[in-house]
């Protein structure tokens, strides 16, 4: 089983694990940093909102997150898993960067749900992609390995992004998560399209 997972499929397994590591790092870096970014003082690069405004903006972001989760599968079925994933990740990178560049509550209210839509919606597709790429006898092992490598990477995100926020400000810190989304999209060069492929 392990020989098949890390033998002929080593490149695919590595690409999926690294892609997932980048997306989970970006997800946790972004979502753990946003509340403090919204309430931090301007001197730290924050948006300096009171707690009530910050809470409202976070709730709006979560609405976008839910919509992203629910609709990803429909989009992936329509245009393909690879194209959908790459589009979501590239848009997430650009939108996270844009999110850190504005300080108007109304602009953040409009931008936040869209940013969260693309920055989290792609997770709905990970199980489908891995299920369609590996045969039955190693499918669960492949999914567990490629996902949990990402979980290890995500554990470092709050510390790394938080440390950069303290030393260089929140825009610089959140730009790291934008870069992680962009790097994740590059690994899709090595991951084949699975739409319409028979399950092995």
PyMOL commands that set and color helices and strands:
alter all, ss='L'
color gray80, all
select helices_A, chain A and resi 2-6+10-39+42-44+51-79+81-99+105-133+136-168+170-190
alter helices_A, ss='H'
color red, helices_A
deselect
rebuild
show_as cartoon
